[in-house]
């Protein structure tokens, strides 16, 4: 097998990807059990993929020596957590009965025995059906909201419900809370019953539509998560979606779809795509049939969403025919048929974008460019094929910088990496190279202790002036490599929150390379095989990148991100590599920090933000809510009164306080107002302005052609 390893699709990745759970049920894959439910069972390719995956994991995982007797227990707990993490479906009696699998999960997996996983899942499906039936029955009775009782909405740390009767009481309170929330939103009882009936019916339908591929993916991810948080199994459809996310394009019609009741509905038309250019398909239209070219129309009412998507996607310049129930037409019709020629669709909402902030500076106004990078993307296939116009985040950022410079002089640049969970290692390296003139970017240590160096080898910089990098606790992997390199070089200032702390390297291993059938796709393993270290020696793992100037956000950084995940690898340190810093910015940053902290005390928006954060902190550990109507209404009115006092009106624009926010939002939707209301981005511009003003006589923020010309701070 090792001789074939070089042929495997192995892409160095650093994104903390979440493997999406598909939702489906294929009757051909199920047999009927005596309770009337449908029993899912593993396929032969699942057993084969299990053997392959286990062999690769045990041979190549970064911590393969950490496998021990606790693995079965870990897998059992992780699997139950993936299915019923809030402990709303299984009872203690269920779990006690399933305990027979606890000590054998790892051995069963090594021998490709998937029956325990499917047995547990089939019981889960039955329990969801039982709970939703119970919830629907409660809607016929209504509720008394005068009693003093509470609902504990977070049950993750609580014991399993002792029996069905105890679970009934938990669900009675859950449904009562759902009803109360709608009642507080001024819905009538008849509308509440309709809304909740649809909600619980949809829940049961979604769970009952899972297929054997989904169960296998759940179980394999329980296994990989029992080793460390970022290894994962991706089923065939997850692989397809991942590749689309990396190249920001697909071949199809350019429509965003969603499931509404039994219908697949057009949620959005992608600008510039085939459907947009054709003009006949509209938002809100429902797709009831799909056909390929001149082939027979296939009815898709009631189908799972990803099955419908698979039918609509296809090769460029091929025709797909859609039978559509227009948005303005009732369920009885009539329908109409639309034929669309498929073409490449670019997913621009995940592409890098730019804007310019105008920041007052005395009698002048500074132009601060902003480049937002939602993910570090690259079209791997286009790059491997040497396509001249292949897509990448580095190429797009270079183009955006050049466009902003061509529109007028720039005084500074902010790279906004908030919410950027990572992407391709290659892109982290090349994008750093846009701001340094050759040199090392990150060190990579493999499981054998061997250290390699990723370098920027391209001379010159796309931007050689004052630079800030804006991060938050969702900034991970590639974002952390970029921010750490900029910080270690003294090339710019890092602003925001302590980042996520994901400092491990994942490679993709394509199991299809080993398939015994051309028609059977086995998926891919995303495997942790190395760890990142900064050029200064410390790891980004667990600790993240600590900003030079911290913006006010709630909570303890240790409670979020990598350090809060189960089985996360520890922080580490190796020898620093040789690199030449651009400047020592610590003196300038200390002065800019003082000015920032002064604004925290005097700026009205920051004062309001700090008050909101205090409210959030006061309630962060709350796990229960009152089910008394008057108590909840009073709590709501008091919260509105506090907002009125701070913002002047009840729905005032205010910064989100979940620690992941982008600052203020403008509910009117005006783009300029939204930009102006982003407090954190605005403050990043102010901080960069302060640094520019402080640096006028020292010139530390601008690039020097010779390191010797960098003057020390006074």
N, C-alpha and C positions, 0 to 999 in steps of 0.2 A: 504493500500500500504506500509506503514512503516514497517509492520511485515515482508515484503518480502525483505526489504532493505539489511539485512546481506547477502542475497544470490546473490546480485548484484556483478558483477565483478568490484571491486573498487581497482584500483592500484594507489599507490601514485606516481605521475609523476611530473617532474619539467622541462621537455623539452619544448621549445617554438616551438611546432610543427606547420608546415604549412599544412593545409588540402589541398591535391592536387585536382585539378578539373579534373574529368574524362571527356572524350570527346566521345559522342555517340549520336546516334539517333535510336530509336526503332520504326519502322513504326506502330507496333501494338498499340503503346501508343499515337498515334497522329491522329488528324482528319484534313481534308483539309479545309482551309479558302479560301475566294474568291480571294485573291491576288495570290494564287498559292503556297504560302508557307505552311509549315506544323505546325499546332498549337499543342503545348505540353500542357498537362493538368495534374493536380495532381492525384495521386492514393489514394485509401482509406487508405492504410497503412501510407501514408504521413500525412494524417489528424490525424490518431491515434498517430503516432510518435510525431507530433506537440503538442498534448495535454499532452502526457507523459513528453516530454522535458520541456515544459513550467512549468509543475507542479514541476519537480525536480529543475529547475532553481530558481523559486520563493521560494522554500522551503529551499534549501541548499546552494545557492550561498553565498560567503563570504560577498558580499555587497548587499544582497537582499533588504535591506531597502532603497537602492539608486534609486529604480525604481520610476520614476516620469513622469510628463506630457510631458517631452521632448523625451521620448522613441520612439514615432511614427516618429518624425522628424529625430532622430538619425538613426533609421532603414532605413528610406527612403533614406537618404544621403549615408549610408554605402552600401546599395544595388546598387544604381546608381554608386557608386565608384568602387565596385567590378566588375561591368559590363563594365563601360566606364570611368575609372578613369582619362584618359588623354583627355576626352571630344572630341573624334574623330568621334562619330557615331550619338549621339542624338543632335538635335538642341534645341534652346530655346523654339521653338514651341512644340516640343515633350515633354519637361520637363513641360511646362505650362499645357499641356493636362493631364500629369500624376500627376499633383499637387493634383488632387482630392483624391489621395491615401495618401498623406503626413500625414495628421492628424489622419488617421485611421489604420495605419499599425500595431500598437501594439494591438489594439482592434481586428483587423482581425486575428492576429496571436493567440491571446488568445482564440478565438472562432474557431480556426483551419480553417479559411477561407483563402485559399492559392491562390484564383483567382487573387488578385492584383499582387502577385509576378509573376505568370505565364503570366499575361497580359503584364507586363513590359518586361519580358524576350522575349516573342514572338515578340514584337516590336523591341527589340534589334537585334534579328536574322535577321529580315527584313532589318534593317538599315545597318548591316554588309554586307548583300548581295548587297544592293544598292551601298555602298561605294566601294566594290571590283569590281563591274561592272564598276563603274566610273573610277577607277584606271586602269583597263585593257584597257578601251577606250583611256586613255591618252597615253598609250604606242605606239599606232598607229601614234601619232602625232609627238613625239620627243620633245626636249626642246632647248631653246636658253639659253646658260649659260653666255652671255655677259652682261645681265642686272644686276643692283644693287638692289637685293631684298634679304630678309632674311627669313628663316624658323624658327619658334618658335617650337622647338621639345618638350618642357615641357609646357603642357597646363593645368596642374592640378589646378592651381590657377586662370586661366582665365575664363571669362564668357563663357557660352555655345554659339556656333555659332548661330547668329540671325535666319538664315533660311538656306534652302538648297543651295542657291547661295553662301552664306558665307562659308558653309562647303565645297563646291566644290573648293573654292580658297585655303582653308587649305589643302585639299587633293592634289590639283595640286602641291603645294609646297612640300608636303610630298613625293610624287612620284618623283618629280624633285630631291629632296635630295637623295632619294634612288638610282636614276640613276647616280647622280654625284659621289656618293661614289664608285660605281662600275667603273665609268669612271676614277676616280683617281687611281683605282687599275689596270688600263690599260686593261680593258675589251673592246672588240669591241661592237658597238651598237647592232648588231644582237644577240650577246651573252647576252647583258644586257636585251634586250627585253625578251629573253627566260627565264632568271633567275627571273626577276620580274613577268613575267606572272605566273610562277610556284609558286612564293611566295604568290601572291594575291589569286590565285586559292586555294592554300592550306589553307590560312587563312579562306576563306569563307567555305571551306569544313569542317574544324575543328569546326567552330562555329555551322554550320548546323547539326553537328553530336551530339550535346548535347542532352541528354534525360531528362525525367522528374525527374529521381533520381538526376541528376546533378543540375537541377534548384532548387530542394528542398534543396540540400546541400548548394548552393549559398545563398539562402534566410535565412536558419537557421543560417548560419555564419554571415550574415548581422545583425541578431538579437543578437547573442552572442557577436559580436564585438562592438555592441552598449552599452554593459554593461561594458566590459573591454577587453583588447586585447587577452587574452589567453584562455578564454572559447571558445569551438568550438563544432560543430556537425560533426561527421564522419559517412559517409555513409558506407554500408557494405563492399565495396571494399577498402575504406580508412582504415577501421578497419583491414582488412586482411593484408594490406601493413604495417600498424603500428606494428602489432604483428610480422611480418617477420623482421622488422627493430630492434625490441627489442631482438629477439632470434638469429639474424644473420643467420638464416637458413630457408629453405623452401623445400618442396618436389616437385621436377620437374626434368628438364633435364639439367639445368645449362647453360642457354644461355641468354644473354642480348639482348633484342629486341628493334627495333625502327621502326617507320612508315616512309616509303619513298614512296611518291606518293600513289599508291593504294596497295602497297605491304608491308608486315611485313618482315623486313630484320634482319638477324643476325648481331648485332653490335659487340658482343664479346662472346667468349666461356669462361665460368668460369673454371679456372684451377681446375682439380681434380673432376669435376662434371661428370655426366653420359654422356653428349654429348662429353666432352673432352676425356673420356676413350673410347668411341665408335669410335671416330675419323672421322666419315663420314660427319658430319655437319661442315661447314666452315663459317668463317666470310664473310659476303657479300651474302650468300645464301638467297633466298627469299622463305618464306613459303606460299604456295598457297592452302594447304589443311591440315586438322587435323582430325584424327580419333582415337577413343578409342578402343584399342585392335582390335577385329575382326569386329567392327561396321563399318557402311558406312562412307566413307570419306566426310567431310564437307568442301566445298570451302570457303576460308576466304579472298579472294581478295576484297579489299575495306572495310574490317571490321575495327572497331576501335581497337586500340592496346590492351586495357585491356580485350576486349572480346576474342581476340586470346590468350592472356596470360592465361586467365581462362580455356580455352580448353586444353592448354598444361600442366598446373599444374595438379597435381593429387596425389593420394596416392602412397606411396613407393611400389616398386615391382610390379607396374602395367605398362602396355605397352601403349605408345602413338605412333601412326604412323603419320609421316609428309610427305606430298608431297611437294617437294622442287624444286625450279628453281635455279640451281647452279649459283654461282656468275659469272662464265665464260660463261654462256649460255645466249643467247638473249631472249627477251620476248616471242618468238615463240616456245621456248623449245629446246630439250625435257626436261621433268621433271623426277625426280627419287623419289623413296619412301624409307624412312628411318624409321625403328622401333627402339625405344629406351626405355629401362626399367627405369622408374623413380626411383629416390633415393633422399636422403637428399643432399641438396646443401648448402654449407657454404659460406656466403658472407664475405669473409675475408677482403675486402677493407675497411669495417667499424670496423674491429677488432683492438684492441690495437696492436702496433708494437714497435720494439725497434731498437736502433743503438748505436754506441759508438763514441763519439767525442774525438779526441786526441788534447789536448789544451796545447801549449807550456807554461812552467812555469820555467823561468830561464834556467838552464841546463837540466831540466827534462821535461817530457811530462806527463800530467795528463790524466787519462782515465775517461771521463765524460759520464755516461750512459744517454741515452735519451729514454723515453717512451712516445709515442704518443697515445693519447686516443681520437678518433674522436667522441665518444658518450658513455654515461654511459648505457650500455646494460645489460640485464639479460633475460634468458629464464624463464619467470615466471611459465609457465606450468611445465617445468622440475624441477624447484626448489620446486614447490608445491607437485610434485609427488615423491620428494626425490630421483630423478635420480642421481646416483653418479657422472656423468660427465656432468651435466648441464652447459651451457655456461654463463659466466658473465665477465664483464670487470675487476672486482676485481680479480677473479681467474686468468685471463690472465695476468694482470699486475704483480701479485705475481710470476707467472711462468717466465715471461720475466726478472724480476729482478734476480731471482735465476739463470737463464741461463747466464746472463751477469756476475754475480759474479763467476760462475763456469768457465767462459772463461778467467778469470784473475781478479786481484783486481780492484775495482772501487774506484775512489777518490771522486766522487760526482754524483748526479743524477738530471736530468732535466725532469719534467713531463710537456709535451707539450699539452696544452689544447686549442690551437688556433683553432677557428672554431667549438669548441665543444658546441653545443646548449643545452646540458643537457641530460636528460634521467631519470633513476629511482632513487628515493630518497634513496632507500635501498643501491644502489651502491655508491652514494655520501658518505654515512656513512661508509660502509665497506671499501671503498678505502682509505678514510682518516685514517681508522684504520691500514692500512699498514705502516703508518708513525708516529703514536702515540701509546703509550702503555696504552690503555683503556682511556675512558673519554668521555665527551659530545662533540658532533659535531655541532648540529644545534638545535635551538628552533623553535617550530611550534605553532603558535597561531591561533585558530579557530575563527569562527564568533561569538561565545559566549564569547570570551576573554580568553578562557582556553588555557594554555600553556603546551605543552608536550615537552619532550626532547628526541632527537634521539642520542643514544650513541654508541660508539665502545665498545663492551664488550669482545673482544678477546685479551688476553694478548700477548705481544710481538709485534715486528715490522718486516716487510719484509726488510725495509731499515732504518737504524738508523744513517746514516751519513749526510754529507752536502747535502742540498736539495734546488732546485729552481723550481718554477712553472711559466711557460710561458703562458701568456693569451693575448687575443686581444678583440676587441669590440664585436665579435661574441660569445665569451665565456659567456655562460648564465646558469642560474638555477643550476644544479648539479655542473657545473664547478665553479660557484661562491661560492657555499657552501664549496666545497673542498678548493678553494683558500683562502676563508675567515678563515676557521678553521686553516689552516697552518699558516696564518698570525697572527691570534689571539694567537695561542700557541707559537709564536716565533720559530716555527719548521723549517722555511725556508724563502727564499726571493721570493717575487712575482715580476715578470718582465713583461713588455709589455705595453698594453693599459688599460685604465679603461674599465671594463667589461660591458656587456649589461645592467644589472640592473633588471633582472627578479627575483623577490623575492616572487612569489606566488606559491601556491600548487594546482595542478590540480588532481582530481580523475576521473577515467573513470566509467561511469554508463552505463551498458549494457542494452539497451532498449529491446533487444531480450528476456530478462527474462520475459517481460510482453506482448509478442506478442500473439495475439489471434489465430495465424496460425503457424504451424510448418514450413511452406514453406516461410513465409513472414519475411524477416530480416529487422529490423528497424534501425540498426546502434547503435552508442554510443554517449553519451554526455561527452565531456571533460570539467569538471566544476571546476572553481576556488573555493576552499572551505577553504583555510587557507593561512597564510603568514609566510614566513621564517624570522627568526632573528638570528643574529650571537650570539655565546656564550658570546661575549662581550656586547651584548644588541642591537646594531644597526641593521637595516634591510639591506639586499642587494637590496631591491626594489628601483627602480628609480636611485639610486646613484651607484650601482654596487660595485665592489671591486677596489679600487684605488691601483695601483702597488706601491711597495716600490721604484722601479727604473723604470721610464717611458721611453720607447723607442720612438724615433721621428716618429710621425704619423700625418696625416693631420686633419684639422678640429677641432671643439670644441666638446668634448665628450658629451655635453648637446644636440647637434644636432643629435645624433645617439642613438640607443638603446631604452630602455624602456621609458625614459623621453620624447622622441620625439613622442611616440605613443598616439593616441587619447584615452581618458578615462582611462589612466593608473592610477593605485592606487598610492597614495603618499608614500613617505618614512616615516618610523616610528621607534620608539625605545621603548624597554621594559627593565626591569631590567636584568643585566647580570646574568649568571648562575655561579655556583662555578666550577672553573677549575684551574689547576696548570700549568702556562706557563713553557715551557722548558727553555727559556732564553730570555733576552732582547737583540735583535739583532740590535737595532737602531743605536748604535755607529758604529758597523761594516758596516752596510748598508750605513751610511753617508759617510764613507771613500771610500767604493766601488763605490758609486755614483759619487764621485769626479773623480775617475779614469775613469769611463764610460764617463763622460762629457768631459774629456780631449781627449778621443778617438774620440768623436763626432767632435772635432775641427781639429784633426790631421790625422785621418784615411781617406784615399782617398775614400773608399767605402761609409763611412758615410757622407763625404762632398758632394758626388754626390747625395746621398739619400736626404739630406737636400735641395739641389738645385731642385731636382725633386718635392719635397713636396712644395717648394715655387711656382713652375710652376702650380702645381695642385691647390694651394690656390688661385692663381691669376685667375684661370678659373672656380672655383667651383660654382660660382653663375651665370655663363653664361647659358642662356636659349635659345639662338638663334645661328644659323650658317648662313654664307653667302652662297648664291646660285650662286655666280659668280665663274666660273671655275678658273680664274687666282688668285683671292683672296684666294680661298681655297688651290690652289696649292702652293701659296707663304707661307701660314700658315703652310702647311705640310713641306715644304722645310726648313722653319725656325726652326720648331720643330726637324727635322732631324739634322740640323746643331748644335743645342744645344746638342743633344745626341752625335754627333760626337766629339764635344769639350770635353764632359765629359768622354766618354767611348772609344774613339779612332776609333769606327766604327759605322755605322748607326744603326745596329741592335744589339748594345751592350747589354750584360746582365745587366739589371738594376732592382732595386727594384720596385715592384708595389707600386703605391701611392694612392690606393683607400682606404687605412686605414684598409683593411681586408687581406692584403697580407702576404705571408710567407717569404718575403724577396726577394732575388735574385733567378732567375731560370737559368738553363743552357739549351740552345736550342739544344745542341747536344744530350741531352737525357742520358748522362752517369750518372749512379746513384751516383758514388763517386763525380763527379763534381757538380751535383745538390745539394748534401749534403753540400759540401764545399761552395757553392754559397748562401746558406741560411743565410743571414747576421744576421737576428734577432736571429736565433738559435745559430749561432756562437758567437754572442755577449752574449747571455745567458750563454754559456759555459765560456766565458772570465770573466763575472761578478762572476760566481760561483768560478772560479779559484782565482780571487782577494780576495773573501771572505775567501777561504781556506787559502791563504797565510797570510791574516790579522789575522786569527783565530789560528795560530799555537801555540801561547802561552796561549790562553784563552780557547780553546776547547768548544766554545759555540754552534758550528754547529753540534756536535755529541751528541747522546742521553746520558742522565745521568740516572743511575738506581735510584738515589735519588735526588729529586728536590733540596734538601738542598746543594747538591754539585755543583750547578750551580753558578759559580763565577760572581760577578758583573763586568761590564766594568769599566776600569780605567776612 
